[in-house]
Structures are given as C-alpha cells and as structure tokens.
Amino acid sequence: MALLLRKFGIQHIETVEDAVQWSMAQALDFWSKENIPSNLSAWLYQVAHRYLLSELRAKKSKKLLLTQYSMIEDVSVSNDKEASFSSEMNNSMLRMLFIACHEKIPVESQLVFTLKSLCGFSIREISLRLFISQANVYKRFSRAKNFLKDKNTDLNTLTDAEIIDRIPAIHHVLYLLYTEGYLSSHDDKAIRQDLCDEAIRLLTLLIDSKFGNLPNSKALLALMYFHSARINSRKDECGLLLLLEQQDRSKWNEQQITLGLALLEQSAVGDNISRYHIEAGIAAEHCLSSSFQQTRWDNIIASYELLDRIAPSPIHIINRAIATAEWKGPHEGLAVLNVENIPSWLSSSYYWYAAKADLYFRCGDAINGNAYATLAISAAPTDHIKSVLTQRLTKR
C-alpha cells in the first residue's frame, strides 16, 4: 500500500486498495499450485502494480498519468534486488505514516486511517481497540481518506517542521499496533506476533531516521521489548492465555529485557517525561522482579498515579486498583474503583467487570463476584479472553 501510494498518488487510494487485494487473491490461488516465490513482497507488489496500470489504461481520463508511470519498472522477484526493494518499502511505509498523520486531520481520524490502510487492521479490530462503534470507525476513516485525496498530497515532499510535528502521532499509532499484537481482538489469535514485530521494526526505522532518534521513541521501544520478552510465556500448552502471576519467568527473554533496560536508560535525558517512559518503567519492574509476590507494588502504584497526571485515562485507575490490591489487600483495591468516576464506555467493558469480580471474590463477596464475573465473560470480545476469564473467575 505505502509503496504504491507513493508512486501513483494518494488520490488513487481506492484503486490501490483494489490492486493490493487482487494481488493477495492471486497469491492464494497461484502459491497453492506453484512454488512459492523467494521474495513474497516483491511478487505481491509486481502483481498489484500491473493491475494498477491495467486499471488506469481502462480510464481514458488517466492518459497523462499513465504516460507518467508507464516507464516505472516492475520490481523483479530475483534475490539480487531484494535488499533494495526492501529498503524502498521501508522508506515508503515510514513516509506514509507521516503523510497520514497530517495535522489538519483530527487525531482520531489519523489513527483510524493509519491502522486500517497501512497496518492491516479490520474495522472490527479498530472498533474494539479504540472503544468506538464500527460506524464511527467508517466515518473517521472516510474523513481522513477524503482529506488526503482532495489535498492530493505529494508523498515525496515533507518539510522538516511537518515531520517533527507529526512524530507524537506516529508514536501513538505504533503503540496501538503493538498493543493489538500483544493482546489481540482477533477471533483466531490471542497474540499476533507479526504485529508486535512490525511495530518494533517501524519504530526502529523511525529511531534510525533523521528526526526520530528521540527520548520518547526510545522509551516506547523499551516498553515494546519488555513486553516482547514475556510473550513466549503468555500461553499454556493448550494455547490459553496465562496471567502474569501464572507465567514461568524462566521463559522470559533476558536479551530483550537487557535491550529494554539499555533503551530506557538512553531515553532518560532532558527534562521531558512521557507516558512511554512511565509505562516502560512499570514493565521493567515486572521484568526485574524475581516473582509475582516480590514485585515492588508500591513503585508501580506511584507510577500509575504519575501516569494518570501525564496522560489521564480511566484504564490507569483499574491498573492502579489491581496493584493496590496486591500491596495493601483487595479491600483497598476495591476502594480505589468505587470512589472513581468511570465513564460509561469503560464501566460496561469486560476489563472493568473482570477487575470488580476479582476484587469482590478476594474480599469474600461471592454474590457480587459472580454477578460481575458473568458480565465480564459475556462482554469479552474474543474466545481467548473468555477462556481466561472463565478459568480465573468461575473457580472461586
């Protein structure tokens, strides 16, 4: 998508989307009958590129454009061009992220457009991740797409000031991309390693770029490495998700923890502190604790309190309540939830119900515990999450 949009122009985004879908459909057909090509991305690009040229030839009004692009050489699938093609794709992807995060597009629409067009999220996945309706997702996506088409943005020219201004939005997109991979809203997969890897890859590209080598970028990458270090221990033999307290810490990836610690140290320059610094610090506390019971919960609670001042979110309140229950007992944790004003979108979510159920059970209140457990399981967005909640909340 990014490479084709850069070459043909964002005003042809619908045709580009069709071309990419066409190339994938062809891959499903041909790759099952013939040998799979050595360079999968280049093969998909080549098929999509030819489809685009064919579509433009069928439209007389595009003669000028066709003349302009008819000399574009198809990318060979041979191995000798693989490195240069990969580099061109990386550059185009990073550039498209900056284009999509145009300051005149509402932040919410920037996010939806980028997640759908460039990161491959479905409308449903975006809806679940952002706590908005699918109809709202469509509206935000259309708003961003129409703006970029009408503006006829040149994907090859961005000023230094534009790039610098849009970096925070890029951070937000990559944060959500990684989050979706770490706890997926996809029906078939509880963890999507591909999305986690892609978020790390793109953020590494950003850090290696002229303007992206920033403390916030490194703090976010540290956070991703801390979480990635625990991925292999997050499932049992049957593929069910395991809670932090159930995980075998001997399976945690020490190399990734070390990378995370180094990046977190590098990010601690200047006076700025971002949500990524604090979240990475919380994740580091978990990674450095020898056991769940020996976690320094007081530090984690203090971090959530600071995080709520820097980047307020009701989600932080739930996390703080859970940490408080571990440090001071379930009654204290429940008290945190009961005195806070929780918005309706969260108070009807599985996460809220599950936290309440767990704390009520731990306080010995089985009636309220069972009531909230039923609501949590019913509201869970995937079978994987339902299984975790059923295992944890129905055996009390």
C-alpha positions as CSV (number, residue, x, y, z in Angstrom):
1,M,0.0,0.0,0.0
2,A,2.6,2.5,1.1
3,L,4.9,1.9,-1.9
4,L,2.1,2.0,-4.5
5,L,0.5,5.1,-3.0
6,R,3.9,6.9,-3.1
7,K,4.3,6.1,-6.8
8,F,0.8,6.6,-8.0
9,G,-0.6,9.2,-5.6
10,I,-3.0,9.1,-2.7
11,Q,-5.8,10.3,-4.9
12,H,-6.0,6.8,-6.3
13,I,-6.2,5.1,-2.9
14,E,-9.3,3.1,-3.7
15,T,-7.7,1.7,-6.9
16,V,-4.5,0.9,-4.9
17,E,-6.6,-0.9,-2.3
18,D,-8.2,-3.0,-5.0
19,A,-4.9,-3.8,-6.6
20,V,-3.4,-5.0,-3.2
21,Q,-6.5,-7.2,-2.6
22,W,-6.2,-8.5,-6.2
23,S,-2.5,-9.4,-5.7
24,M,-3.4,-11.3,-2.4
25,A,-6.2,-13.2,-4.1
26,Q,-3.8,-14.2,-6.9
27,A,-1.3,-15.3,-4.3
28,L,-3.8,-17.6,-2.6
29,D,-4.5,-19.2,-6.0
30,F,-1.1,-19.5,-7.6
31,W,1.0,-20.1,-4.5
32,S,-1.1,-23.2,-3.7
33,K,-0.4,-24.6,-7.2
34,E,3.2,-23.5,-7.9
35,N,6.4,-22.9,-6.0
36,I,6.1,-20.0,-3.5
37,P,8.4,-17.2,-4.8
38,S,11.5,-16.4,-2.8
39,N,10.6,-12.7,-2.4
40,L,6.9,-12.7,-1.4
41,S,6.6,-8.9,-1.0
42,A,8.1,-8.2,-4.4
43,W,5.8,-10.7,-6.0
44,L,2.7,-9.1,-4.4
45,Y,3.9,-5.7,-5.4
46,Q,4.6,-6.7,-9.0
47,V,1.1,-8.2,-9.4
48,A,-0.6,-5.2,-7.8
49,H,1.5,-2.8,-9.9
50,R,0.4,-4.5,-13.2
51,Y,-3.2,-4.4,-12.0
52,L,-3.0,-0.7,-11.4
53,L,-1.5,0.0,-14.8
54,S,-4.3,-2.1,-16.4
55,E,-7.0,-0.2,-14.5
56,L,-5.5,3.2,-15.5
57,R,-5.3,2.1,-19.1
58,A,-9.1,1.4,-19.0
59,K,-9.8,5.0,-18.0
60,K,-9.2,7.5,-20.8
61,S,-9.0,10.4,-18.3
62,K,-5.9,8.9,-16.9
63,K,-3.8,9.0,-20.1
64,L,-1.5,11.7,-18.7
65,L,-0.9,9.7,-15.5
66,L,-0.4,6.5,-17.5
67,T,2.2,8.2,-19.6
68,Q,4.0,9.4,-16.5
69,Y,4.1,6.0,-14.9
70,S,4.2,3.7,-17.9
71,M,8.0,3.6,-17.6
72,I,8.0,2.5,-14.0
73,E,9.9,-0.7,-14.0
74,D,8.3,-3.7,-12.3
75,V,10.2,-4.9,-9.3
76,S,12.0,-8.2,-10.1
77,V,11.4,-11.0,-7.7
78,S,15.0,-12.1,-8.1
79,N,17.2,-12.2,-5.0
80,D,19.7,-9.7,-6.3
81,K,17.2,-6.8,-6.0
82,E,15.6,-7.9,-2.7
83,A,17.6,-5.7,-0.5
84,S,17.0,-2.5,-2.5
85,F,13.3,-3.3,-2.8
86,S,13.0,-3.9,1.0
87,S,14.7,-0.6,1.7
88,E,12.3,1.2,-0.7
89,M,9.3,-0.4,1.0
90,N,10.6,0.6,4.5
91,N,11.1,4.2,3.3
92,S,7.7,4.4,1.7
93,M,6.0,2.9,4.8
94,L,7.6,5.4,7.1
95,R,6.8,8.3,4.8
96,M,3.1,7.2,4.5
97,L,2.9,7.2,8.3
98,F,3.9,10.8,8.3
99,I,1.5,11.7,5.5
100,A,-1.4,10.0,7.3
101,C,-0.7,12.0,10.5
102,H,-1.4,15.3,8.8
103,E,-2.1,18.0,11.5
104,K,-5.3,19.1,9.8
105,I,-6.8,15.7,10.1
106,P,-8.4,15.0,13.5
107,V,-6.2,12.8,15.6
108,E,-8.9,10.2,15.9
109,S,-9.2,10.0,12.1
110,Q,-5.4,9.9,11.6
111,L,-5.3,6.9,13.9
112,V,-8.1,5.0,12.2
113,F,-6.8,5.7,8.7
114,T,-3.3,4.5,9.5
115,L,-4.4,1.4,11.4
116,K,-6.7,0.3,8.5
117,S,-4.8,1.4,5.4
118,L,-1.2,0.8,6.5
119,C,-1.3,-1.6,9.4
120,G,-4.0,-4.0,8.1
121,F,-6.5,-3.7,11.0
122,S,-10.1,-4.6,10.2
123,I,-12.9,-2.2,11.1
124,R,-14.0,-4.5,13.9
125,E,-10.5,-4.7,15.4
126,I,-10.2,-0.9,15.3
127,S,-13.6,-0.6,16.9
128,L,-12.7,-2.9,19.8
129,R,-9.3,-1.4,20.3
130,L,-10.5,2.3,20.4
131,F,-13.8,1.6,22.2
132,I,-15.9,3.1,19.4
133,S,-18.6,1.8,17.2
134,Q,-17.9,0.3,13.8
135,A,-20.0,3.1,12.2
136,N,-17.8,5.6,13.9
137,V,-14.7,3.9,12.5
138,Y,-16.1,4.1,9.0
139,K,-16.8,7.8,9.4
140,R,-13.3,8.6,10.8
141,F,-11.6,6.6,8.0
142,S,-13.6,8.3,5.3
143,R,-12.9,11.7,6.7
144,A,-9.1,11.1,6.6
145,K,-9.1,9.4,3.2
146,N,-11.2,12.2,1.6
147,F,-9.0,14.9,3.1
148,L,-5.8,13.3,1.7
149,K,-7.4,12.7,-1.7
150,D,-8.7,16.2,-2.0
151,K,-5.4,17.7,-0.9
152,N,-3.7,15.5,-3.5
153,T,-0.7,15.2,-1.1
154,D,2.7,14.7,-2.6
155,L,4.1,11.7,-0.7
156,N,7.7,12.6,-1.7
157,T,7.9,16.1,-0.1
158,L,7.6,16.7,3.6
159,T,9.2,19.7,5.3
160,D,11.4,19.1,8.4
161,A,8.8,21.0,10.5
162,E,6.0,18.8,9.3
163,I,8.0,15.6,10.2
164,I,8.8,16.9,13.7
165,D,5.2,17.9,14.4
166,R,3.9,14.5,13.4
167,I,6.2,12.3,15.4
168,P,3.9,12.1,18.5
169,A,1.1,10.8,16.3
170,I,3.4,8.2,14.8
171,H,4.3,7.1,18.4
172,H,0.6,6.7,19.2
173,V,-0.1,4.6,16.1
174,L,2.9,2.3,16.7
175,Y,1.9,1.9,20.4
176,L,-1.6,0.8,19.4
177,L,-0.2,-1.5,16.7
178,Y,2.0,-3.3,19.3
179,T,-0.9,-3.4,21.8
180,E,-3.2,-5.1,19.3
181,G,-0.5,-7.7,18.7
182,Y,0.2,-8.3,22.4
183,L,-3.5,-8.8,23.3
184,S,-5.3,-9.2,20.0
185,S,-9.0,-8.6,19.4
186,H,-8.8,-11.0,16.5
187,D,-11.1,-14.0,16.9
188,D,-8.5,-16.6,15.8
189,K,-5.4,-15.4,17.7
190,A,-4.8,-14.2,21.2
191,I,-1.4,-13.0,20.4
192,R,-0.3,-11.7,17.0
193,Q,3.5,-11.8,16.9
194,D,3.5,-10.3,13.4
195,L,2.0,-7.1,14.6
196,C,4.4,-6.9,17.5
197,D,7.4,-7.4,15.2
198,E,6.1,-4.9,12.7
199,A,5.7,-2.2,15.4
200,I,9.2,-2.8,16.6
201,R,10.5,-2.7,13.1
202,L,8.8,0.5,12.2
203,L,9.8,2.2,15.4
204,T,13.4,1.1,14.9
205,L,13.3,2.7,11.4
206,L,11.9,5.9,13.0
207,I,14.7,6.0,15.5
208,D,17.3,5.4,12.8
209,S,15.8,8.3,10.7
210,K,17.0,11.9,10.8
211,F,14.3,13.2,13.2
212,G,13.1,10.1,15.1
213,N,16.0,9.5,17.4
214,L,14.2,11.0,20.4
215,P,13.9,10.0,24.1
216,N,10.2,9.3,23.7
217,S,10.9,7.0,20.7
218,K,13.5,5.0,22.8
219,A,11.2,4.8,25.8
220,L,8.4,3.4,23.6
221,L,10.8,0.8,22.1
222,A,12.0,-0.1,25.5
223,L,8.3,-0.8,26.5
224,M,7.9,-3.0,23.5
225,Y,11.0,-5.0,24.3
226,F,9.9,-5.5,27.9
227,H,6.6,-6.9,26.8
228,S,8.1,-8.9,24.0
229,A,10.4,-10.6,26.5
230,R,7.3,-12.2,28.1
231,I,5.4,-13.2,25.0
232,N,6.6,-16.9,24.9
233,S,5.4,-17.4,28.5
234,R,1.9,-16.0,28.0
235,K,0.3,-19.2,26.7
236,D,-0.1,-22.7,28.2
237,E,0.3,-26.0,26.4
238,C,-3.3,-25.7,25.2
239,G,-2.8,-22.2,23.8
240,L,-4.8,-20.4,26.6
241,L,-3.6,-17.1,27.8
242,L,-1.8,-17.0,31.2
243,L,-1.9,-14.2,33.6
244,L,1.3,-12.5,34.8
245,E,1.2,-14.4,38.1
246,Q,0.9,-17.7,36.3
247,Q,3.8,-17.2,33.9
248,D,7.1,-19.2,34.0
249,R,9.6,-16.4,34.4
250,S,12.5,-18.7,33.3
251,K,11.0,-18.5,29.8
252,W,11.3,-14.7,29.7
253,N,13.8,-13.4,27.1
254,E,16.8,-12.0,29.0
255,Q,18.3,-10.5,25.9
256,Q,15.2,-8.4,25.2
257,I,15.0,-7.3,28.8
258,T,18.6,-6.1,28.5
259,L,17.8,-4.3,25.3
260,G,14.8,-2.7,27.0
261,L,16.9,-1.6,30.0
262,A,19.5,0.0,27.8
263,L,16.9,1.9,25.7
264,L,15.2,3.1,28.9
265,E,18.5,4.4,30.2
266,Q,19.2,6.1,26.9
267,S,15.7,7.7,27.0
268,A,16.4,9.3,30.4
269,V,17.8,12.6,29.0
270,G,16.4,16.1,29.3
271,D,13.5,17.2,31.4
272,N,10.7,15.6,29.4
273,I,8.9,12.5,30.7
274,S,6.2,10.8,28.6
275,R,3.7,8.1,29.1
276,Y,6.1,5.7,27.4
277,H,8.8,6.4,30.0
278,I,6.4,5.6,32.8
279,E,4.8,2.5,31.2
280,A,8.3,1.2,30.3
281,G,9.3,1.7,34.0
282,I,6.2,-0.3,35.1
283,A,7.1,-3.1,32.6
284,A,10.7,-3.0,33.8
285,E,9.5,-3.5,37.4
286,H,7.7,-6.7,36.4
287,C,10.7,-7.9,34.3
288,L,13.2,-7.4,37.2
289,S,11.1,-9.0,39.9
290,S,12.1,-12.5,40.8
291,S,8.5,-13.5,41.4
292,F,5.0,-12.0,41.3
293,Q,4.8,-11.8,45.0
294,Q,8.1,-9.9,45.3
295,T,7.1,-7.2,42.8
296,R,7.5,-3.7,44.2
297,W,3.9,-2.8,44.0
298,D,4.4,0.5,45.8
299,N,6.6,1.7,42.9
300,I,4.0,0.5,40.4
301,I,1.2,2.4,42.2
302,A,3.2,5.6,42.3
303,S,4.0,5.1,38.6
304,Y,0.3,4.8,37.7
305,E,-0.5,7.9,39.8
306,L,2.1,9.8,37.8
307,L,0.9,8.3,34.5
308,D,-2.7,9.5,35.3
309,R,-1.4,13.0,35.7
310,I,0.6,13.0,32.4
311,A,-1.8,11.0,30.2
312,P,-5.2,10.7,32.1
313,S,-7.2,7.5,31.3
314,P,-9.7,5.5,33.3
315,I,-7.7,2.4,32.4
316,H,-4.9,3.6,34.7
317,I,-7.4,3.7,37.6
318,I,-8.2,0.0,37.1
319,N,-4.5,-0.9,36.8
320,R,-3.8,1.1,40.0
321,A,-6.6,-0.6,41.8
322,I,-5.2,-4.1,40.9
323,A,-1.7,-3.1,42.1
324,T,-3.2,-1.6,45.3
325,A,-4.9,-4.9,46.0
326,E,-1.6,-6.7,45.7
327,W,0.2,-4.3,48.0
328,K,-2.5,-3.4,50.6
329,G,-5.2,-6.0,50.1
330,P,-8.3,-6.4,48.0
331,H,-10.5,-4.1,50.1
332,E,-8.1,-1.2,49.4
333,G,-8.0,-2.1,45.7
334,L,-11.8,-2.2,45.6
335,A,-12.0,1.2,47.3
336,V,-10.0,2.7,44.5
337,L,-12.5,1.6,42.0
338,N,-15.6,2.6,44.0
339,V,-14.5,6.2,44.5
340,E,-13.6,6.9,40.9
341,N,-16.0,8.3,38.3
342,I,-15.7,5.8,35.5
343,P,-17.1,6.7,32.0
344,S,-19.9,4.6,30.6
345,W,-17.7,3.1,27.8
346,L,-15.4,1.6,30.3
347,S,-18.0,0.7,33.0
348,S,-19.6,-1.7,30.6
349,S,-16.4,-3.3,29.3
350,Y,-15.1,-6.7,30.2
351,Y,-11.9,-5.2,31.7
352,W,-13.9,-3.3,34.3
353,Y,-16.3,-6.2,35.1
354,A,-13.3,-8.6,35.5
355,A,-11.4,-6.3,37.8
356,K,-14.5,-5.8,40.0
357,A,-15.3,-9.6,40.0
358,D,-11.7,-10.5,41.0
359,L,-11.6,-8.0,43.9
360,Y,-15.0,-8.9,45.2
361,F,-14.1,-12.6,45.2
362,R,-10.9,-11.8,47.0
363,C,-12.9,-9.8,49.6
364,G,-15.1,-12.9,50.2
365,D,-18.1,-11.4,48.5
366,A,-19.2,-14.3,46.2
367,I,-22.6,-12.7,45.3
368,N,-21.1,-9.6,43.7
369,G,-18.1,-11.6,42.4
370,N,-20.3,-14.0,40.5
371,A,-22.5,-11.2,39.2
372,Y,-19.5,-9.3,37.8
373,A,-17.9,-12.5,36.5
374,T,-20.9,-13.2,34.4
375,L,-20.9,-9.7,32.9
376,A,-17.2,-9.9,32.2
377,I,-17.4,-13.2,30.4
378,S,-20.4,-12.1,28.4
379,A,-18.7,-8.8,27.3
380,A,-15.3,-10.4,26.4
381,P,-14.5,-9.7,22.7
382,T,-12.8,-13.0,21.9
383,D,-13.0,-16.7,22.8
384,H,-9.4,-16.5,24.1
385,I,-10.2,-13.8,26.6
386,K,-13.5,-15.6,27.5
387,S,-11.4,-18.7,28.3
388,V,-9.0,-16.7,30.6
389,L,-11.9,-15.1,32.4
390,T,-13.8,-18.3,32.8
391,Q,-10.7,-20.1,34.2
392,R,-10.0,-17.3,36.6
393,L,-13.5,-16.2,37.7
394,T,-15.6,-19.3,37.8
395,K,-13.5,-21.4,40.1
396,R,-13.7,-19.1,43.2
